[in-house]
Amino acid sequence: MKRRAFIKVAASALAMPIIIPSSVLGKDGATAPSNRITVGLIGVGGRMGGVWGAMKRCKGVQGVAVCDVQDNNRESYRKALGLTEKDAYLDFRELLARADVDTVAVATPDHWHVPISIAAMKAGKDVYCEKPLSNTITEGRALVNTAERYGAIFQHGTQLHSMSGVHRACELVRNGRLGKLKEIRIGSPAGHAFGWPAAEQVPAGLHYDMWLGPAPVTPYASIKIGDIPGIGLRGWYFVSDYSKAGWIAGYGVHDLDIAQWAMGLERSGPISVEGKGVYPKDGIFDTVLTFDITFEYVNGVKLSMTDTGKNRHGVTFIGEHGWIFTRGGIEAEPNSLLKEVIAPSETHLYRSPDHAQNFFDCVKTRAETITPAEVAHRATSSALLGGIACQLQSKLKWDPAREIFPDDPEANKLLVSAMRAPWGV
């Protein structure tokens, strides 16, 4: 094209109006790409349904990558999110290498929570991780340290922390509406037993060695990865290779989190723990079935945590002036406690009406979430302490500042667990 003709074409192009879709500008209710938060989903089995179900309702959130060791899980989520085959991964490290992934949601079995979350934070991602945080107290502390070092936003999957009834109950207790707090009672579901399954071959589509990851190599059994017949829970919850404290941590962490928040000890822990538990006599499941655990705190309060055969499912705070119960909702005796008003000068707890939205809001503002790494670690630590006490069938002193059992070498050995190479924290 001659120079004169080129100038004429260019001038006419400049005179034409530039049409930009309103979605790019963030108009008409759409979110501009620059304001979107992208999510990589790691571990898209059963629990991710609830996690992603809550996340996808948050404005401006977009799932851009999925990872799972089971081909059918991975493919199902890839199609549901409208992603290409290049956006689906077997190895989480490949997903973390993507620069366009802002955050990750981790809903793997417990033994993978910390290694994946730490790797994600080191890769510059903010992390939402399902409960319980860790399998050992040492792992949990390593995650907290990593979050602090890299300035990562972290949210724990203890969703009850964001429920209005829980918030109200904890605020009433914290502001002395029960008078002196005398006792806390927690009822949490019992564990399960199962026999020895017949020998099985690893099915096509399951990358079993990657599923095991840092856990010891053991024969494949579908009951570990799939549902327990008639119950619907995954079997790995009740195998100590993948869940050290079993259902004490897998379920009870929610209620311990609530109890410690109400006392203002959500960044600390008990000073002693005593536990007794009944374990399966035989079979593939080896974590505690029924349990009776007593925690003592620096404020003199004793917390009794048992299976629901002995205590109502949830948290009951008992004080001089009555009791308050919560597990999402709230009940009280006398009922007049529910009408109490918290004055502006009193303690007002962090309020988050939507757990998933709170995470993404904090990703944008860089503020601390309602269940940050330290709070997640302390709630999980208490559950793990209960598991250790039941395992040793004894009363143990605990130093929450140093996170050790003073003068108890046997108990201290249970604060850490070796990971299979090449995995670690």
Long-range contacts (C-beta under 8 A, 24 or more apart in sequence): 31-59, 31-60, 35-60, 36-60, 36-61, 36-62, 37-61, 37-62, 37-102, 37-103, 37-360, 37-363, 37-364, 38-62, 38-63, 38-64, 38-100, 38-101, 38-102, 38-103, 39-63, 39-64, 39-101, 39-102, 39-103, 39-104, 39-105, 40-64, 40-65, 40-66, 40-67, 40-95, 40-96, 40-98, 40-101, 40-103, 40-104, 40-105, 40-125, 41-65, 41-66, 41-67, 41-77, 41-104, 41-105, 41-107, 42-66, 42-67, 42-68, 42-92, 42-95, 42-104, 42-105, 42-106, 42-107, 42-108, 42-116, 42-120, 43-67, 43-68, 43-106, 43-107, 43-108, 43-109, 43-112, 43-116, 44-68, 44-73, 44-74, 44-76, 44-77, 44-107, 45-70, 45-73, 45-107, 45-108, 45-234, 46-234, 47-107, 47-130, 48-77, 48-105, 48-107, 51-105, 51-107, 51-128, 51-130, 51-157, 51-356, 52-77, 52-105, 54-159, 54-354, 54-355, 54-356, 55-105, 55-128, 55-356, 55-359, 55-360, 57-356, 58-354, 58-356, 58-357, 58-360, 60-360, 61-360, 64-98, 64-100, 64-101, 65-89, 65-95, 65-98, 65-101, 66-95, 67-91, 67-92, 67-94, 67-95, 69-206, 69-207, 69-208, 69-210, 69-211, 70-205, 70-206, 70-207, 70-211, 70-225, 71-205, 71-206, 72-205, 90-207, 90-210, 91-210, 92-116, 92-119, 93-119, 96-120, 96-123, 96-125, 97-123, 101-125, 102-126, 102-363, 103-127, 103-128, 103-153, 103-359, 103-360, 103-363, 104-128, 105-129, 106-130, 107-157, 109-211, 109-234, 109-236, 109-242, 109-243, 110-134, 110-135, 110-236, 110-237, 110-242, 110-243, 110-244, 110-249, 110-250, 111-135, 111-213, 111-214, 111-215, 111-241, 111-242, 111-243, 112-213, 112-214, 114-139, 114-140, 114-142, 114-143, 114-425, 115-213, 115-214, 115-419, 115-423, 115-424, 115-425, 117-143, 117-146, 117-154, 118-142, 118-143, 118-146, 118-425, 120-152, 121-146, 121-147, 121-150, 121-152, 121-154, 122-146, 122-150, 124-150, 125-152, 126-152, 126-153, 126-154, 126-359, 126-363, 127-152, 127-153, 127-154, 127-155, 128-154, 128-155, 128-157, 128-356, 128-359, 129-154, 129-155, 129-156, 129-157, 129-376, 130-157, 131-156, 131-157, 131-158, 131-249, 131-250, 131-253, 131-254, 131-376, 131-380, 132-245, 132-249, 132-250, 132-253, 132-379, 132-380, 132-383, 132-384, 133-253, 133-373, 133-376, 133-377, 133-379, 133-380, 134-377, 134-380, 134-384, 135-242, 135-243, 135-244, 135-384, 135-417, 136-244, 136-384, 136-414, 136-415, 136-416, 136-417, 137-381, 137-384, 137-385, 137-403, 137-415, 137-416, 138-415, 138-416, 139-416, 139-417, 139-425, 140-376, 140-377, 140-380, 140-381, 140-384, 141-377, 141-403, 142-425, 143-373, 143-377, 143-425, 144-373, 144-374, 144-377, 147-372, 147-373, 148-373, 151-366, 152-373, 153-359, 153-362, 153-363, 153-366, 153-368, 153-369, 154-369, 154-372, 154-373, 154-376, 155-355, 155-358, 155-359, 155-362, 155-369, 155-370, 155-371, 155-372, 156-369, 156-371, 156-372, 156-373, 156-375, 156-376, 156-379, 157-371, 158-253, 158-254, 158-257, 158-371, 158-376, 158-379, 159-355, 160-254, 160-257, 160-258, 160-327, 160-328, 161-257, 161-258, 161-261, 161-352, 161-355, 161-370, 161-371, 162-352, 162-353, 162-354, 162-355, 162-358, 162-370, 163-328, 163-329, 164-353, 165-326, 165-327, 165-328, 165-329, 165-330, 166-258, 166-326, 166-327, 166-328, 166-330, 167-349, 167-351, 168-326, 168-330, 168-338, 169-258, 169-262, 169-315, 169-317, 169-324, 169-325, 169-326, 169-330, 170-258, 170-261, 170-262, 170-326, 170-349, 171-342, 171-347, 171-348, 171-349, 172-324, 172-332, 172-337, 172-340, 172-342, 173-262, 173-263, 173-317, 173-319, 173-324, 174-262, 174-263, 174-264, 174-347, 174-349, 175-342, 175-346, 175-347, 177-321, 177-324, 177-337, 177-340, 178-317, 178-318, 178-319, 178-320, 178-321, 178-322, 178-323, 178-324, 178-337, 179-319, 179-320, 179-321, 180-319, 180-320, 181-263, 181-299, 181-301, 181-317, 181-318, 181-319, 182-301, 182-318, 182-319, 182-320, 183-301, 183-302, 183-303, 183-304, 183-318, 184-259, 184-262, 184-263, 184-301, 184-302, 184-303, 184-304, 184-315, 184-316, 184-317, 184-318, 185-303, 185-304, 185-305, 185-306, 185-311, 185-312, 185-315, 185-316, 185-318, 186-252, 186-255, 186-256, 186-259, 186-303, 186-304, 186-305, 186-306, 186-311, 186-314, 186-315, 186-316, 187-306, 187-307, 187-308, 187-310, 187-311, 187-312, 187-313, 187-314, 188-247, 188-248, 188-251, 188-252, 188-255, 188-305, 188-306, 188-307, 188-308, 188-313, 189-247, 189-251, 189-307, 189-308, 189-313, 190-247, 190-289, 190-290, 190-291, 190-307, 190-308, 190-309, 191-238, 191-246, 191-247, 191-285, 191-287, 191-288, 191-289, 191-290, 192-228, 192-231, 192-233, 192-238, 192-247, 192-285, 192-289, 193-238, 193-280, 193-283, 193-285, 193-289, 194-223, 194-228, 194-235, 194-238, 194-280, 194-283, 194-284, 194-285, 195-282, 195-283, 195-284, 196-282, 196-283, 196-284, 197-221, 197-222, 197-223, 197-284, 212-420, 213-420, 213-423, 214-419, 214-420, 214-423, 214-424, 215-241, 215-242, 215-420, 216-241, 216-420, 217-420, 221-284, 223-284, 224-284, 235-284, 235-285, 237-287, 238-285, 238-286, 238-287, 239-284, 239-285, 239-286, 239-287, 240-286, 240-287, 243-287, 244-287, 244-384, 244-387, 244-417, 245-287, 245-288, 245-383, 245-384, 245-386, 245-387, 245-388, 246-287, 246-288, 246-387, 247-287, 247-288, 248-287, 248-288, 248-291, 248-293, 248-305, 248-383, 248-386, 248-387, 248-390, 249-380, 249-383, 249-384, 249-386, 249-387, 252-305, 252-383, 252-386, 253-379, 253-380, 253-382, 253-383, 254-327, 255-305, 255-314, 255-315, 255-327, 256-303, 256-305, 256-379, 256-382, 256-383, 256-386, 257-371, 257-375, 257-379, 258-315, 258-326, 258-327, 259-303, 259-315, 259-317, 260-378, 260-379, 260-382, 261-349, 261-375, 262-315, 262-317, 263-297, 263-299, 263-301, 265-297, 265-298, 265-299, 265-378, 266-375, 266-378, 266-379, 267-374, 267-375, 267-378, 268-298, 268-378, 268-400, 268-401, 269-378, 269-381, 269-382, 269-385, 269-398, 269-400, 270-295, 270-296, 270-297, 270-303, 270-382, 270-385, 270-398, 270-400, 271-296, 271-297, 271-298, 271-397, 271-398, 271-399, 271-400, 272-296, 272-395, 272-396, 272-397, 272-398, 273-382, 273-385, 273-386, 273-388, 273-389, 273-395, 273-396, 273-398, 274-389, 274-394, 274-395, 274-396, 275-386, 275-387, 275-388, 275-389, 275-390, 275-391, 275-392, 275-393, 275-394, 276-390, 276-393, 277-390, 277-391, 277-393, 287-387, 288-387, 288-390, 288-391, 291-386, 291-390, 293-386, 293-389, 293-390, 295-382, 295-385, 295-386, 305-386, 388-414, 388-415
